[in-house]
Structure formats: structure tokens, C-alpha cells
């Protein structure tokens, strides 16, 4: 193994403060996030952390001074995340980790997904909906520690502040989350009276959601910063609202187009006529040309969904209604018409 004194550039008689000072300087100098184009930086960064882990522990330092090494099983399986070592050492405060150091842990809070039911006409023409959201936020009284005044904590005696414990398996040691502190490294002595030791509180908020005209079923809308709070007190996650558009009894939608069906008397279909058609924009007069066939589809231009700068059309399917019974007079007229057609 490499000489930890040489790695940190300190003498064998260096004090605890001298070792901390050297470690801080080298850790910042060789941090991978500060050296993205230097593949050797991460390896050097690990060496610095390994050296500090030995020299900051009186027992390990003494063992190295006597034997020139430490227990190989301890060396191979100490395995603590360098960021845990740096955070727990007291050398770096949380503001330092709020920069490049914390990026590896994930800075943003989690995103939330919620659904909202929207009426067909509301989705077609646009509207504003109120949505109630309940989510946790960091307790400001204890600064998310869960402890009274944010200070009523002590180091976990099970993991000694590391948040992880190991169990031997042959020559290896498997690290798992500490069951006593659940990976936090600290135990609450007295709970925060505001959040009851949870570090977070829940609140309800009514959000105004602007539904744009032409919104389709299943569309997801994003509200930035309205998701879960960050565990590190930085950027919140986002809220994604999935629209569930209810079907309409009359209108059928296909993209920007609206489709309806209208019944037309067979005489009107033969001779032609005008009918009133209900659209999402109101009632419109539609001309039925003479000789219109059953199943014909007529178009009312621009009376469909209006989305952004585009306008859809309203399509009308024509059902020609044939009589099931005829009067004698009607029969005579139809017979005369038939004879003139040969």
C-alpha cells in the first residue's frame, strides 16, 4: 500500500490539524468534478481519501506506524463513500457539498405525478382548473434533522457516524445501511416538536392549472418546482399533471378534427336542404347538397379544435333516414317519380 504520509505530504509527527489541512487542500485539488478531462484525478482523489482514513483514525495510524500496513481486510473493505468520509470529517461543511461534491448524490427533489379530470369542452376550448396537492417540505425549525433546534443529535454508536455497517464474509466485508440510524450516521436525542422527528412536514396547496385549448387525453403538463423538496435543501422536483379528458356524448375527436353525425330525411337528401349543426363553437348552418348519399361526410371548415395557430375542421357524417311506412299518397308520388325515370 502507498505511504499515507507521503500521499498527504505530511511528516510522521504531523498533528491532527495538519493532516486535516493537507487533506482538504488535496481533496479539492484532485476532485473529479474539478478535473473532468483528467482520468487520473479520480484515482488520486481515492488515494487521498484512503490516506486520510488511516491517519485520521488513531488506531489505524498507530498500526501503520508500527507495522507499515493495516489489516488487509479492513483496507479492502473500509469501502465508505469518499463523500461520506469528507462530510463526516467536519472538514467540509454542507455549503461545499452543495457545489460539485453533492452532484453525485442527486441535488433535485423527486418529481410527482398526479392526474386531473377535465371535461371534453374544457379541454377543447381551454380553461383554468384548481388542483389540490399535498406534499412534504423541509422543516425549517430543525433544518430537516428531525432533532429539537436542529442540534439534539448524537453520533450513532452502531456505525460511528458513517451510516453503514459491515459484516465479514470470508476475506470480504459487505457494507449495508446502518439499521440504527437508517444511514444518517446520527441518532436523534430529542425530537423536533414541529415535525415530530421526521424532518419534514406536510402542507396542502391549491394550484391553478392552465389547461391550453386543444389538450388531448393523456397529455402531461409540467409545473416546475412543485414536486418533492430536495433532501439537501436545494431544488425541488417538478409536478407532472396527466390529463384525463372525459368523452362527450355527441362530439368525437381526432386530433384537431371534431366528428358528429346528423340525420337527414331522404327527400331532403334528394332535393338538398340546410340544417343546423351543433359545433364546439356554437350552432352553424350546413348546406346539404341535392343528391347527398348515405354515409357522406361534409366539412365545416375551421369549426374544430383550435390548437396553437392551427384550426381543425368539423366533419359531419350524414345518415339518410328512410321511412319504414308510406301513406298511399306517398306511394303514388314515388310511383310517378319512378315512371318518369324510366
C-alpha positions in Angstrom: 0.0 0.0 0.0 1.1 3.6 -0.6 2.6 5.5 2.3 -0.3 7.7 3.6 2.1 10.3 5.0 3.7 10.7 1.5 0.3 10.8 -0.1 -0.9 13.7 2.1 2.6 15.3 2.1 2.9 15.4 5.9 5.5 14.2 8.3 5.0 11.2 10.7 4.8 13.7 13.6 2.1 15.8 11.9 -0.8 16.9 14.2 -4.4 16.2 13.6 -5.0 19.7 12.3 -2.0 19.5 9.9 -3.4 16.3 8.5 -6.9 17.8 8.0 -5.5 20.9 6.4 -3.4 18.8 3.9 -6.4 16.5 3.2 -8.7 19.4 2.4 -6.2 21.0 0.1 -5.5 17.8 -1.9 -9.2 16.7 -1.9 -10.2 19.9 -3.6 -7.2 19.9 -5.9 -7.9 16.3 -7.2 -11.7 16.2 -7.0 -13.0 14.5 -10.3 -15.7 17.2 -10.8 -13.0 19.8 -10.9 -10.9 17.7 -13.3 -13.3 16.4 -15.8 -10.6 16.0 -18.5 -8.1 14.2 -16.2 -8.8 10.5 -15.9 -6.1 10.2 -13.2 -7.8 12.7 -10.9 -10.4 10.2 -9.5 -7.7 7.7 -8.7 -5.6 10.3 -7.0 -8.7 11.5 -5.2 -9.3 8.0 -3.8 -5.7 7.7 -2.7 -6.0 10.9 -0.7 -9.2 9.7 0.9 -7.7 6.3 1.8 -4.6 8.0 3.3 -6.8 10.4 5.4 -9.0 7.5 6.6 -5.8 5.9 8.0 -4.2 8.9 9.5 -7.4 10.4 11.0 -8.1 7.1 12.9 -5.7 6.9 15.9 -5.8 3.0 15.9 -5.1 2.7 12.2 -2.4 5.3 12.3 -0.7 3.5 15.2 -1.0 0.2 13.4 0.6 1.7 10.3 3.4 3.4 12.2 4.3 0.0 13.8 3.8 -2.5 11.0 3.9 -0.3 7.9 0.4 -1.5 7.0 -3.0 -2.1 8.4 -5.3 -5.2 8.4 -5.8 -6.0 4.7 -9.4 -6.9 5.4 -10.0 -3.5 6.9 -8.2 -1.8 4.0 -10.0 -3.8 1.3 -13.4 -3.4 2.9 -13.5 0.0 4.6 -15.4 1.0 1.4 -17.0 4.2 2.7 -18.0 6.6 0.0 -15.3 9.3 -0.1 -18.1 11.9 0.2 -19.2 10.2 3.5 -15.7 10.5 4.8 -15.4 14.1 3.8 -18.8 15.0 5.1 -18.3 13.2 8.4 -14.8 14.5 9.0 -16.0 18.0 9.8 -13.6 19.5 7.4 -16.1 20.3 4.7 -19.4 22.0 5.5 -22.7 21.4 3.7 -22.3 24.5 1.5 -19.2 22.9 0.0 -21.2 19.8 -0.9 -24.0 22.0 -2.4 -21.5 22.7 -5.2 -19.8 20.0 -7.2 -19.4 17.5 -4.4 -23.2 16.8 -3.9 -23.9 16.3 -7.6 -23.2 12.6 -7.2 -26.0 12.3 -4.6 -28.6 14.0 -6.7 -29.5 17.6 -6.0 -33.1 17.8 -7.0 -36.1 16.5 -5.2 -38.2 13.8 -6.7 -40.9 14.5 -9.3 -44.6 13.9 -8.6 -47.2 12.7 -10.9 -50.9 13.5 -10.5 -54.0 13.1 -12.7 -56.7 15.6 -13.3 -60.1 15.0 -14.8 -61.1 17.5 -17.5 -64.5 17.9 -19.2 -64.4 17.5 -23.0 -65.4 21.1 -23.7 -62.9 22.4 -21.1 -60.1 20.6 -22.9 -61.3 21.7 -26.4 -61.5 25.4 -25.6 -59.1 25.7 -22.7 -59.7 26.6 -19.0 -58.2 27.1 -15.6 -58.5 24.3 -13.1 -57.8 24.2 -9.4 -55.7 21.3 -8.2 -55.1 20.4 -4.5 -51.7 19.0 -3.8 -50.3 17.7 -0.5 -46.6 17.1 -0.3 -43.8 17.2 2.3 -41.5 20.1 2.8 -38.4 20.6 4.8 -39.0 21.5 8.4 -37.3 24.9 8.9 -37.4 24.6 12.7 -35.0 21.7 12.8 -33.5 22.2 9.3 -34.7 18.7 8.3 -32.6 17.0 11.0 -35.7 15.9 13.0 -34.0 17.0 16.2 -35.0 19.8 18.5 -33.4 23.0 17.4 -31.5 21.0 14.8 -28.9 20.1 17.4 -30.3 17.4 19.7 -28.4 14.6 17.9 -25.5 12.4 18.7 -23.3 10.1 16.7 -24.7 6.7 16.0 -22.8 4.2 18.2 -23.5 1.4 15.8 -21.9 2.8 12.7 -19.8 5.5 14.4 -21.3 8.2 12.2 -20.7 6.5 8.8 -24.2 5.4 8.2 -23.0 2.0 7.1 -22.1 -1.2 8.9 -20.1 -4.2 7.6 -20.3 -7.9 8.1 -17.5 -10.3 7.3 -17.9 -12.8 4.5 -14.6 -14.6 4.2 -11.9 -12.1 3.2 -14.6 -9.6 2.2 -16.8 -7.3 4.3 -20.2 -6.4 3.0 -21.4 -2.9 3.7 -25.1 -2.3 4.4 -27.2 0.7 5.6 -26.9 1.0 9.4 -30.2 -0.2 10.9 -29.9 2.0 14.0 -29.7 5.4 12.2 -31.0 4.3 8.8 -27.9 5.6 7.1 -27.9 9.0 8.6 -24.9 8.5 10.9 -26.7 10.3 13.7 -29.3 9.4 16.3 -31.9 11.9 17.5 -31.7 12.6 21.2 -34.8 14.8 21.4 -37.3 15.1 18.6 -38.3 18.4 17.0 -41.7 19.4 18.3 -42.8 20.8 15.0 -42.2 17.8 12.7 -42.1 15.1 15.5 -38.7 14.0 14.5 -39.5 13.4 10.8 -37.6 16.4 9.4 -40.4 17.2 7.1 -44.0 18.5 7.4 -46.9 18.2 5.1 -48.9 21.0 3.6 -51.8 21.4 1.2 -51.6 23.9 -1.6 -54.2 24.8 -4.2 -52.5 25.2 -7.6 -54.1 26.9 -10.6 -53.5 24.8 -13.6 -53.9 26.5 -17.0 -55.3 23.9 -19.5 -54.4 25.0 -23.0 -57.1 24.8 -25.7 -56.9 21.6 -27.6 -55.4 19.5 -24.8 -55.6 15.8 -25.6 -56.4 12.9 -23.3 -53.2 11.6 -21.6 -51.2 14.8 -22.1 -48.8 15.6 -19.3 -48.4 19.1 -18.1 -45.4 20.2 -16.1 -45.3 22.6 -13.1 -41.7 23.4 -12.4 -40.6 23.3 -8.7 -43.9 21.9 -7.4 -42.7 18.4 -6.7 -40.9 16.9 -3.7 -38.4 19.0 -1.8 -34.7 18.2 -2.2 -33.2 16.2 0.6 -30.3 18.6 0.5 -32.5 21.8 0.7 -31.7 22.7 -2.9 -34.0 22.5 -6.0 -37.5 21.0 -5.7 -38.7 18.4 -8.2 -41.4 19.0 -10.7 -45.1 18.2 -10.7 -46.4 16.4 -13.7 -50.2 16.5 -14.2 -51.6 13.9 -16.5 -54.9 15.0 -18.1 -57.8 12.6 -18.2 -60.3 14.1 -20.7 -63.8 12.8 -20.4 -65.6 11.7 -23.6 -68.5 13.7 -25.0 -71.9 12.2 -25.7 -72.1 13.9 -29.2 -68.6 15.0 -30.3 -65.9 12.6 -31.3 -62.3 13.9 -31.6 -59.5 13.0 -33.9 -56.6 15.4 -33.4 -57.8 18.8 -34.2 -60.9 17.5 -36.0 -64.4 17.0 -34.5 -66.8 14.5 -35.9 -70.6 14.3 -35.4 -73.4 12.6 -37.2 -76.7 14.1 -38.4 -79.9 12.5 -39.6 -81.4 13.9 -42.9 -84.8 13.0 -44.4 -84.4 11.1 -47.7 -86.4 13.7 -49.5 -84.1 16.4 -48.2 -81.1 14.3 -49.2 -82.5 14.1 -52.7 -83.6 17.7 -53.1 -81.0 19.3 -50.9 -81.6 21.5 -47.8 -79.9 23.3 -44.9 -79.7 22.0 -41.4 -78.4 23.4 -38.1 -75.3 21.6 -36.8 -74.0 22.0 -33.2 -70.3 22.5 -33.1 -68.0 23.3 -30.1 -68.1 26.9 -31.2 -71.9 27.1 -31.4 -74.7 26.3 -33.9 -73.7 26.5 -37.6 -75.8 26.3 -40.8 -74.7 23.4 -43.0 -75.8 23.1 -46.7 -76.9 19.5 -47.7 -76.3 19.4 -51.5 -79.0 17.7 -53.6 -78.3 14.0 -54.2 -76.4 13.5 -50.9 -75.7 9.8 -50.4 -76.0 7.9 -47.2 -72.6 7.9 -45.3 -71.4 11.1 -47.0 -69.1 13.3 -44.8 -69.4 17.0 -45.1 -66.9 19.5 -43.8 -67.5 22.7 -41.8 -64.1 24.4 -42.1 -62.4 25.8 -39.1 -65.0 24.8 -36.6 -63.0 22.0 -34.9 -60.3 22.3 -32.3 -58.1 25.4 -32.3 -54.6 24.5 -31.2 -51.8 27.0 -31.2 -52.1 28.6 -34.7 -53.9 25.7 -36.3 -57.6 25.2 -36.7 -59.3 21.9 -37.2 -62.5 21.2 -39.1 -65.8 19.9 -38.0 -66.8 16.8 -40.0 -70.5 15.8 -40.3 -71.5 12.2 -41.2 -74.9 12.1 -43.0 -77.4 9.4 -42.1 -80.2 9.4 -44.7 -83.3 8.3 -42.9 -85.7 6.1 -45.0 -89.3 5.7 -43.9 -90.5 2.3 -42.7 -94.1 3.0 -43.7 -95.6 5.1 -46.5 -99.0 6.6 -47.0 -101.0 5.8 -50.1 -100.3 9.4 -51.3 -96.6 9.0 -50.8 -96.6 5.7 -52.7 -98.5 7.3 -55.6 -95.9 10.1 -55.8 -93.0 7.8 -55.7 -94.5 5.6 -58.4 -95.0 8.6 -60.6 -91.4 9.6 -60.0 -90.2 6.1 -60.8 -92.1 6.1 -64.1 -90.5 9.4 -65.2 -87.1 8.0 -64.6 -87.9 5.0 -66.8 
